[in-house]
Amino acid sequence: MPLVDIEVIEGVFDQAQKAAMIEKVTNAMVEIEGEAMRGVTWVRVKEVRSGQWGIGGSTPSTADIKAMAAG
């Protein structure tokens, strides 16, 4: 039974986007393992508070990530 954790900065993704992550990651695991594993494939989306994690020594905020995504 696979358990996949996805960690994201709090407030960056809305509920629909998180649901899409769960669906697509589940589908990817089922593609590898077979349809029989769908019902036992767990995917969790965990939110980490803005400023509580870092990349390359800096701590990007929710606003910073949204600005990056906007391009």
C-alpha positions as CSV (number, residue, x, y, z in Angstrom):
1,M,0.0,0.0,0.0
2,P,1.8,3.2,-1.1
3,L,1.7,6.4,0.8
4,V,2.7,9.5,-1.0
5,D,3.2,12.8,0.8
6,I,3.2,16.1,-1.0
7,E,4.4,19.2,1.0
8,V,3.5,22.6,-0.2
9,I,3.6,26.1,1.3
10,E,0.3,27.0,3.0
11,G,-2.1,29.1,0.9
12,V,-0.4,28.6,-2.4
13,F,-2.8,26.0,-3.8
14,D,-6.6,26.0,-3.5
15,Q,-8.7,23.0,-2.7
16,A,-9.3,22.2,-6.4
17,Q,-5.6,22.2,-7.1
18,K,-4.9,19.9,-4.2
19,A,-7.6,17.5,-5.3
20,A,-6.0,17.5,-8.7
21,M,-2.6,16.6,-7.2
22,I,-4.2,13.8,-5.3
23,E,-6.0,12.4,-8.3
24,K,-3.0,12.7,-10.7
25,V,-0.5,11.2,-8.3
26,T,-2.9,8.3,-7.5
27,N,-3.3,7.7,-11.3
28,A,0.5,7.7,-11.7
29,M,0.9,5.1,-8.9
30,V,-1.9,3.0,-10.4
31,E,-0.3,3.1,-13.8
32,I,2.9,1.6,-12.2
33,E,1.3,-0.8,-9.8
34,G,-2.0,-1.8,-11.5
35,E,-5.6,-0.9,-11.0
36,A,-6.0,-3.2,-8.1
37,M,-3.9,-0.8,-6.0
38,R,-6.1,2.2,-6.5
39,G,-8.2,1.6,-3.4
40,V,-5.2,1.3,-1.1
41,T,-3.1,4.2,-2.6
42,W,-2.9,7.0,-0.1
43,V,-1.9,10.6,-1.1
44,R,-1.6,13.3,1.5
45,V,-1.1,17.0,0.8
46,K,0.6,18.7,3.8
47,E,0.8,22.5,4.1
48,V,3.8,24.1,5.7
49,R,3.5,27.6,7.0
50,S,5.0,30.4,5.0
51,G,8.5,31.1,6.2
52,Q,8.9,27.6,7.8
53,W,11.0,26.1,5.1
54,G,13.7,27.2,2.7
55,I,15.3,26.8,-0.7
56,G,18.9,27.6,-1.2
57,G,19.2,29.3,2.2
58,S,16.2,31.6,1.7
59,T,12.7,31.3,3.1
60,P,10.2,32.1,0.3
61,S,6.8,33.3,1.4
62,T,3.4,32.3,0.0
63,A,3.5,35.6,-1.9
64,D,6.9,34.8,-3.3
65,I,5.8,31.4,-4.6
66,K,2.6,32.9,-6.1
67,A,4.7,35.6,-7.9
68,M,7.0,32.9,-9.3
69,A,4.0,30.9,-10.6
70,A,2.6,34.0,-12.2
71,G,5.7,34.3,-14.2
